Amino acid sequence: FFEPCDANWRGIGVIPGSGLKLRDEMKHRDVSQVFSLDIPDAPEPKGCQCGLVLRGVKIPTDCKLFGKACTPEHPVGACMVSTEGSCAAYYKYSGVVR
């Protein structure tokens, strides 16, 4: 049903061959081919460092929002939204924020 394609990963950018798309013979099941969809870009919130944290350039506490404006109860970026997110895990288990 699927074949590899280039995919744009939030905070990281495009990684060749890292996504999946429907093969040509399945285009009739591709909602983007059936309906006219306008999917806007989802820019990182101002001040959010999730992309740099995901790439290992920074650690969560390097972000000025971490533990202040950005908490598991009020997440700003994707890294804090999910309990598996790098910032959420750091917040819960590091002992840095109390």
N, C-alpha and C positions, 0 to 999 in steps of 0.2 A: 503493500500500500504506500510506503514512504520511501524517500531517497534523501541522502544528505544534501544540505544546502548551507550557505554562509548564514550565520545568525548574529544579530546584534545583541550583546549581553549588557544589561544595565550596569553602568559603572566600569565596564571593561572595554566595550567596543565590539567590533566585528571580529569573529573568529571563523576562519574558513572551514567549512565542512562540519561545523559543530551543531547545526540544527537539523530539523527534518521538515520536509514538505511532501505533499501528496504527489505521487508520480503522475505523469501526463494522462495516463488512462483512467485516473481517478479524479480528474479536474471537475467532472460533473458533480462531485461531492464536496468541492472546495467552496465554502461559503463566500470567500472573497471574490470568487468568479461568478457567483449567483447574485449577490447583492453588492450595491455600491457602498463600500465602507470607507470611512475616513477615520483612520486610527491615528490620533495625535501622538507626537513624541512625548515621552515622560521624562522631562529634565530632572536632574537631581535638585532637591530643595536647597535653597541658599544656605551655605555654610556646611552642608552635609559632606562628610568625607568617606562615605561608604565605598565608592569606587577604589580609593586608595587603600582602604582597609582590606577589601577583597583581594587586591593585588599584592598585599603584604608590604606596601610602601610605608604605611602607618599602622599604629595599633589604635584601638578604640579610644583610649584616653588622650590621644593626640588631637581628637576632634573637640572643638570648643563647645559643641552642643551636647556631647556625651554626659549623661547623668544630670544634666541641667534642663535644657529645653527638650532633649531627646531621652526618653525613658521607655521601658516596656509598656507603661500605662499610657504614654503619649509619644509614640514613635514619630520621628521626623523622616528617617530614611529606611530603606528596605532592610538594612542590616539589623535593625531593632524591631521590625514588625513581627517576624517569626521567632518562636522560641529557639529555633535552630540557627538563627542569624548570628553572625560573629559578634556584633555589638551586644545583642541580648544575652548571649552566653557569657560574654566578658562581664557584663553588668551583674549577672546572677552569681557567677562562680569566682570571680577574681578577688572579691573582698575589697576592691578599691572604692566602690560607692556604697555608702551605708547611711 
